[in-house]
Amino acid sequence: MIDDKDSMHDSWEDWHKSFLRTKQILISKGFIVNDFIVDLDKLKIYCSNKGLKIDGKARSQFVSNIK
């Protein structure tokens, strides 16, 4: 479903380790980190409506627009 799969981790476990490491680094630097569960159907619709590829930039934009 994503257009940047070549830049993604090979497994969920690899991604999760990286996520936890990055989250801890950001917290240690004073950032407030909010966890979001992304509804993939809503992400797909969002990207389609805006003419975006489903990639890291679009995922970040989508999450930043969640209220």
Phi and psi restraints in degrees (range 20) as a CNS / XPLOR table:
assign (resid 1 and name C) (resid 2 and name N)
       (resid 2 and name CA) (resid 2 and name C) 1.0 -101.1 20.0 2
assign (resid 2 and name N) (resid 2 and name CA)
       (resid 2 and name C) (resid 3 and name N) 1.0 153.5 20.0 2
assign (resid 2 and name C) (resid 3 and name N)
       (resid 3 and name CA) (resid 3 and name C) 1.0 -94.0 20.0 2
assign (resid 3 and name N) (resid 3 and name CA)
       (resid 3 and name C) (resid 4 and name N) 1.0 -5.2 20.0 2
assign (resid 3 and name C) (resid 4 and name N)
       (resid 4 and name CA) (resid 4 and name C) 1.0 -120.3 20.0 2
assign (resid 4 and name N) (resid 4 and name CA)
       (resid 4 and name C) (resid 5 and name N) 1.0 37.6 20.0 2
assign (resid 4 and name C) (resid 5 and name N)
       (resid 5 and name CA) (resid 5 and name C) 1.0 -62.1 20.0 2
assign (resid 5 and name N) (resid 5 and name CA)
       (resid 5 and name C) (resid 6 and name N) 1.0 -25.0 20.0 2
assign (resid 5 and name C) (resid 6 and name N)
       (resid 6 and name CA) (resid 6 and name C) 1.0 -67.6 20.0 2
assign (resid 6 and name N) (resid 6 and name CA)
       (resid 6 and name C) (resid 7 and name N) 1.0 -22.3 20.0 2
assign (resid 6 and name C) (resid 7 and name N)
       (resid 7 and name CA) (resid 7 and name C) 1.0 -97.5 20.0 2
assign (resid 7 and name N) (resid 7 and name CA)
       (resid 7 and name C) (resid 8 and name N) 1.0 2.4 20.0 2
assign (resid 7 and name C) (resid 8 and name N)
       (resid 8 and name CA) (resid 8 and name C) 1.0 -90.6 20.0 2
assign (resid 8 and name N) (resid 8 and name CA)
       (resid 8 and name C) (resid 9 and name N) 1.0 165.7 20.0 2
assign (resid 8 and name C) (resid 9 and name N)
       (resid 9 and name CA) (resid 9 and name C) 1.0 -68.4 20.0 2
assign (resid 9 and name N) (resid 9 and name CA)
       (resid 9 and name C) (resid 10 and name N) 1.0 157.8 20.0 2
assign (resid 9 and name C) (resid 10 and name N)
       (resid 10 and name CA) (resid 10 and name C) 1.0 -72.5 20.0 2
assign (resid 10 and name N) (resid 10 and name CA)
       (resid 10 and name C) (resid 11 and name N) 1.0 -25.4 20.0 2
assign (resid 10 and name C) (resid 11 and name N)
       (resid 11 and name CA) (resid 11 and name C) 1.0 -144.8 20.0 2
assign (resid 11 and name N) (resid 11 and name CA)
       (resid 11 and name C) (resid 12 and name N) 1.0 163.1 20.0 2
assign (resid 11 and name C) (resid 12 and name N)
       (resid 12 and name CA) (resid 12 and name C) 1.0 -62.7 20.0 2
assign (resid 12 and name N) (resid 12 and name CA)
       (resid 12 and name C) (resid 13 and name N) 1.0 -38.6 20.0 2
assign (resid 12 and name C) (resid 13 and name N)
       (resid 13 and name CA) (resid 13 and name C) 1.0 -60.8 20.0 2
assign (resid 13 and name N) (resid 13 and name CA)
       (resid 13 and name C) (resid 14 and name N) 1.0 -43.9 20.0 2
assign (resid 13 and name C) (resid 14 and name N)
       (resid 14 and name CA) (resid 14 and name C) 1.0 -62.2 20.0 2
assign (resid 14 and name N) (resid 14 and name CA)
       (resid 14 and name C) (resid 15 and name N) 1.0 -44.9 20.0 2
assign (resid 14 and name C) (resid 15 and name N)
       (resid 15 and name CA) (resid 15 and name C) 1.0 -61.0 20.0 2
assign (resid 15 and name N) (resid 15 and name CA)
       (resid 15 and name C) (resid 16 and name N) 1.0 -44.3 20.0 2
assign (resid 15 and name C) (resid 16 and name N)
       (resid 16 and name CA) (resid 16 and name C) 1.0 -64.5 20.0 2
assign (resid 16 and name N) (resid 16 and name CA)
       (resid 16 and name C) (resid 17 and name N) 1.0 -40.9 20.0 2
assign (resid 16 and name C) (resid 17 and name N)
       (resid 17 and name CA) (resid 17 and name C) 1.0 -60.2 20.0 2
assign (resid 17 and name N) (resid 17 and name CA)
       (resid 17 and name C) (resid 18 and name N) 1.0 -44.9 20.0 2
assign (resid 17 and name C) (resid 18 and name N)
       (resid 18 and name CA) (resid 18 and name C) 1.0 -64.4 20.0 2
assign (resid 18 and name N) (resid 18 and name CA)
       (resid 18 and name C) (resid 19 and name N) 1.0 -41.8 20.0 2
assign (resid 18 and name C) (resid 19 and name N)
       (resid 19 and name CA) (resid 19 and name C) 1.0 -59.0 20.0 2
assign (resid 19 and name N) (resid 19 and name CA)
       (resid 19 and name C) (resid 20 and name N) 1.0 -49.2 20.0 2
assign (resid 19 and name C) (resid 20 and name N)
       (resid 20 and name CA) (resid 20 and name C) 1.0 -63.2 20.0 2
assign (resid 20 and name N) (resid 20 and name CA)
       (resid 20 and name C) (resid 21 and name N) 1.0 -40.7 20.0 2
assign (resid 20 and name C) (resid 21 and name N)
       (resid 21 and name CA) (resid 21 and name C) 1.0 -63.1 20.0 2
assign (resid 21 and name N) (resid 21 and name CA)
       (resid 21 and name C) (resid 22 and name N) 1.0 -48.7 20.0 2
assign (resid 21 and name C) (resid 22 and name N)
       (resid 22 and name CA) (resid 22 and name C) 1.0 -64.3 20.0 2
assign (resid 22 and name N) (resid 22 and name CA)
       (resid 22 and name C) (resid 23 and name N) 1.0 -42.1 20.0 2
assign (resid 22 and name C) (resid 23 and name N)
       (resid 23 and name CA) (resid 23 and name C) 1.0 -58.9 20.0 2
assign (resid 23 and name N) (resid 23 and name CA)
       (resid 23 and name C) (resid 24 and name N) 1.0 -45.1 20.0 2
assign (resid 23 and name C) (resid 24 and name N)
       (resid 24 and name CA) (resid 24 and name C) 1.0 -65.3 20.0 2
assign (resid 24 and name N) (resid 24 and name CA)
       (resid 24 and name C) (resid 25 and name N) 1.0 -39.3 20.0 2
assign (resid 24 and name C) (resid 25 and name N)
       (resid 25 and name CA) (resid 25 and name C) 1.0 -61.8 20.0 2
assign (resid 25 and name N) (resid 25 and name CA)
       (resid 25 and name C) (resid 26 and name N) 1.0 -46.3 20.0 2
assign (resid 25 and name C) (resid 26 and name N)
       (resid 26 and name CA) (resid 26 and name C) 1.0 -63.2 20.0 2
assign (resid 26 and name N) (resid 26 and name CA)
       (resid 26 and name C) (resid 27 and name N) 1.0 -43.0 20.0 2
assign (resid 26 and name C) (resid 27 and name N)
       (resid 27 and name CA) (resid 27 and name C) 1.0 -62.0 20.0 2
assign (resid 27 and name N) (resid 27 and name CA)
       (resid 27 and name C) (resid 28 and name N) 1.0 -41.8 20.0 2
assign (resid 27 and name C) (resid 28 and name N)
       (resid 28 and name CA) (resid 28 and name C) 1.0 -65.7 20.0 2
assign (resid 28 and name N) (resid 28 and name CA)
       (resid 28 and name C) (resid 29 and name N) 1.0 -21.2 20.0 2
assign (resid 28 and name C) (resid 29 and name N)
       (resid 29 and name CA) (resid 29 and name C) 1.0 -92.6 20.0 2
assign (resid 29 and name N) (resid 29 and name CA)
       (resid 29 and name C) (resid 30 and name N) 1.0 4.6 20.0 2
assign (resid 29 and name C) (resid 30 and name N)
       (resid 30 and name CA) (resid 30 and name C) 1.0 96.1 20.0 2
assign (resid 30 and name N) (resid 30 and name CA)
       (resid 30 and name C) (resid 31 and name N) 1.0 3.3 20.0 2
assign (resid 30 and name C) (resid 31 and name N)
       (resid 31 and name CA) (resid 31 and name C) 1.0 -77.1 20.0 2
assign (resid 31 and name N) (resid 31 and name CA)
       (resid 31 and name C) (resid 32 and name N) 1.0 149.2 20.0 2
assign (resid 31 and name C) (resid 32 and name N)
       (resid 32 and name CA) (resid 32 and name C) 1.0 -93.6 20.0 2
assign (resid 32 and name N) (resid 32 and name CA)
       (resid 32 and name C) (resid 33 and name N) 1.0 122.8 20.0 2
assign (resid 32 and name C) (resid 33 and name N)
       (resid 33 and name CA) (resid 33 and name C) 1.0 -109.9 20.0 2
assign (resid 33 and name N) (resid 33 and name CA)
       (resid 33 and name C) (resid 34 and name N) 1.0 123.7 20.0 2
assign (resid 33 and name C) (resid 34 and name N)
       (resid 34 and name CA) (resid 34 and name C) 1.0 -107.7 20.0 2
assign (resid 34 and name N) (resid 34 and name CA)
       (resid 34 and name C) (resid 35 and name N) 1.0 130.4 20.0 2
assign (resid 34 and name C) (resid 35 and name N)
       (resid 35 and name CA) (resid 35 and name C) 1.0 -88.0 20.0 2
assign (resid 35 and name N) (resid 35 and name CA)
       (resid 35 and name C) (resid 36 and name N) 1.0 138.7 20.0 2
assign (resid 35 and name C) (resid 36 and name N)
       (resid 36 and name CA) (resid 36 and name C) 1.0 -130.9 20.0 2
assign (resid 36 and name N) (resid 36 and name CA)
       (resid 36 and name C) (resid 37 and name N) 1.0 140.1 20.0 2
assign (resid 36 and name C) (resid 37 and name N)
       (resid 37 and name CA) (resid 37 and name C) 1.0 -98.0 20.0 2
assign (resid 37 and name N) (resid 37 and name CA)
       (resid 37 and name C) (resid 38 and name N) 1.0 119.1 20.0 2
assign (resid 37 and name C) (resid 38 and name N)
       (resid 38 and name CA) (resid 38 and name C) 1.0 -88.5 20.0 2
assign (resid 38 and name N) (resid 38 and name CA)
       (resid 38 and name C) (resid 39 and name N) 1.0 124.7 20.0 2
assign (resid 38 and name C) (resid 39 and name N)
       (resid 39 and name CA) (resid 39 and name C) 1.0 -77.0 20.0 2
assign (resid 39 and name N) (resid 39 and name CA)
       (resid 39 and name C) (resid 40 and name N) 1.0 110.6 20.0 2
assign (resid 39 and name C) (resid 40 and name N)
       (resid 40 and name CA) (resid 40 and name C) 1.0 -64.1 20.0 2
assign (resid 40 and name N) (resid 40 and name CA)
       (resid 40 and name C) (resid 41 and name N) 1.0 -33.1 20.0 2
assign (resid 40 and name C) (resid 41 and name N)
       (resid 41 and name CA) (resid 41 and name C) 1.0 -65.1 20.0 2
assign (resid 41 and name N) (resid 41 and name CA)
       (resid 41 and name C) (resid 42 and name N) 1.0 -41.5 20.0 2
assign (resid 41 and name C) (resid 42 and name N)
       (resid 42 and name CA) (resid 42 and name C) 1.0 -67.5 20.0 2
assign (resid 42 and name N) (resid 42 and name CA)
       (resid 42 and name C) (resid 43 and name N) 1.0 -37.9 20.0 2
assign (resid 42 and name C) (resid 43 and name N)
       (resid 43 and name CA) (resid 43 and name C) 1.0 -62.4 20.0 2
assign (resid 43 and name N) (resid 43 and name CA)
       (resid 43 and name C) (resid 44 and name N) 1.0 -44.1 20.0 2
assign (resid 43 and name C) (resid 44 and name N)
       (resid 44 and name CA) (resid 44 and name C) 1.0 -62.1 20.0 2
assign (resid 44 and name N) (resid 44 and name CA)
       (resid 44 and name C) (resid 45 and name N) 1.0 -43.7 20.0 2
assign (resid 44 and name C) (resid 45 and name N)
       (resid 45 and name CA) (resid 45 and name C) 1.0 -64.7 20.0 2
assign (resid 45 and name N) (resid 45 and name CA)
       (resid 45 and name C) (resid 46 and name N) 1.0 -43.6 20.0 2
assign (resid 45 and name C) (resid 46 and name N)
       (resid 46 and name CA) (resid 46 and name C) 1.0 -56.8 20.0 2
assign (resid 46 and name N) (resid 46 and name CA)
       (resid 46 and name C) (resid 47 and name N) 1.0 -49.4 20.0 2
assign (resid 46 and name C) (resid 47 and name N)
       (resid 47 and name CA) (resid 47 and name C) 1.0 -65.9 20.0 2
assign (resid 47 and name N) (resid 47 and name CA)
       (resid 47 and name C) (resid 48 and name N) 1.0 -40.7 20.0 2
assign (resid 47 and name C) (resid 48 and name N)
       (resid 48 and name CA) (resid 48 and name C) 1.0 -62.3 20.0 2
assign (resid 48 and name N) (resid 48 and name CA)
       (resid 48 and name C) (resid 49 and name N) 1.0 -45.3 20.0 2
assign (resid 48 and name C) (resid 49 and name N)
       (resid 49 and name CA) (resid 49 and name C) 1.0 -64.5 20.0 2
assign (resid 49 and name N) (resid 49 and name CA)
       (resid 49 and name C) (resid 50 and name N) 1.0 -30.3 20.0 2
assign (resid 49 and name C) (resid 50 and name N)
       (resid 50 and name CA) (resid 50 and name C) 1.0 -99.0 20.0 2
assign (resid 50 and name N) (resid 50 and name CA)
       (resid 50 and name C) (resid 51 and name N) 1.0 0.5 20.0 2
assign (resid 50 and name C) (resid 51 and name N)
       (resid 51 and name CA) (resid 51 and name C) 1.0 68.2 20.0 2
assign (resid 51 and name N) (resid 51 and name CA)
       (resid 51 and name C) (resid 52 and name N) 1.0 33.0 20.0 2
assign (resid 51 and name C) (resid 52 and name N)
       (resid 52 and name CA) (resid 52 and name C) 1.0 -103.0 20.0 2
assign (resid 52 and name N) (resid 52 and name CA)
       (resid 52 and name C) (resid 53 and name N) 1.0 148.7 20.0 2
assign (resid 52 and name C) (resid 53 and name N)
       (resid 53 and name CA) (resid 53 and name C) 1.0 -72.2 20.0 2
assign (resid 53 and name N) (resid 53 and name CA)
       (resid 53 and name C) (resid 54 and name N) 1.0 149.4 20.0 2
assign (resid 53 and name C) (resid 54 and name N)
       (resid 54 and name CA) (resid 54 and name C) 1.0 -85.4 20.0 2
assign (resid 54 and name N) (resid 54 and name CA)
       (resid 54 and name C) (resid 55 and name N) 1.0 89.1 20.0 2
assign (resid 54 and name C) (resid 55 and name N)
       (resid 55 and name CA) (resid 55 and name C) 1.0 -135.1 20.0 2
assign (resid 55 and name N) (resid 55 and name CA)
       (resid 55 and name C) (resid 56 and name N) 1.0 -175.4 20.0 2
assign (resid 55 and name C) (resid 56 and name N)
       (resid 56 and name CA) (resid 56 and name C) 1.0 -57.7 20.0 2
assign (resid 56 and name N) (resid 56 and name CA)
       (resid 56 and name C) (resid 57 and name N) 1.0 -40.6 20.0 2
assign (resid 56 and name C) (resid 57 and name N)
       (resid 57 and name CA) (resid 57 and name C) 1.0 -63.9 20.0 2
assign (resid 57 and name N) (resid 57 and name CA)
       (resid 57 and name C) (resid 58 and name N) 1.0 -44.5 20.0 2
assign (resid 57 and name C) (resid 58 and name N)
       (resid 58 and name CA) (resid 58 and name C) 1.0 -67.2 20.0 2
assign (resid 58 and name N) (resid 58 and name CA)
       (resid 58 and name C) (resid 59 and name N) 1.0 -38.9 20.0 2
assign (resid 58 and name C) (resid 59 and name N)
       (resid 59 and name CA) (resid 59 and name C) 1.0 -62.5 20.0 2
assign (resid 59 and name N) (resid 59 and name CA)
       (resid 59 and name C) (resid 60 and name N) 1.0 -43.0 20.0 2
assign (resid 59 and name C) (resid 60 and name N)
       (resid 60 and name CA) (resid 60 and name C) 1.0 -62.9 20.0 2
assign (resid 60 and name N) (resid 60 and name CA)
       (resid 60 and name C) (resid 61 and name N) 1.0 -43.6 20.0 2
assign (resid 60 and name C) (resid 61 and name N)
       (resid 61 and name CA) (resid 61 and name C) 1.0 -63.1 20.0 2
assign (resid 61 and name N) (resid 61 and name CA)
       (resid 61 and name C) (resid 62 and name N) 1.0 -43.6 20.0 2
assign (resid 61 and name C) (resid 62 and name N)
       (resid 62 and name CA) (resid 62 and name C) 1.0 -60.3 20.0 2
assign (resid 62 and name N) (resid 62 and name CA)
       (resid 62 and name C) (resid 63 and name N) 1.0 -48.3 20.0 2
assign (resid 62 and name C) (resid 63 and name N)
       (resid 63 and name CA) (resid 63 and name C) 1.0 -66.4 20.0 2
assign (resid 63 and name N) (resid 63 and name CA)
       (resid 63 and name C) (resid 64 and name N) 1.0 -36.6 20.0 2
assign (resid 63 and name C) (resid 64 and name N)
       (resid 64 and name CA) (resid 64 and name C) 1.0 -68.7 20.0 2
assign (resid 64 and name N) (resid 64 and name CA)
       (resid 64 and name C) (resid 65 and name N) 1.0 -18.1 20.0 2
assign (resid 64 and name C) (resid 65 and name N)
       (resid 65 and name CA) (resid 65 and name C) 1.0 -94.6 20.0 2
assign (resid 65 and name N) (resid 65 and name CA)
       (resid 65 and name C) (resid 66 and name N) 1.0 -2.0 20.0 2
assign (resid 65 and name C) (resid 66 and name N)
       (resid 66 and name CA) (resid 66 and name C) 1.0 -74.1 20.0 2
assign (resid 66 and name N) (resid 66 and name CA)
       (resid 66 and name C) (resid 67 and name N) 1.0 130.8 20.0 2
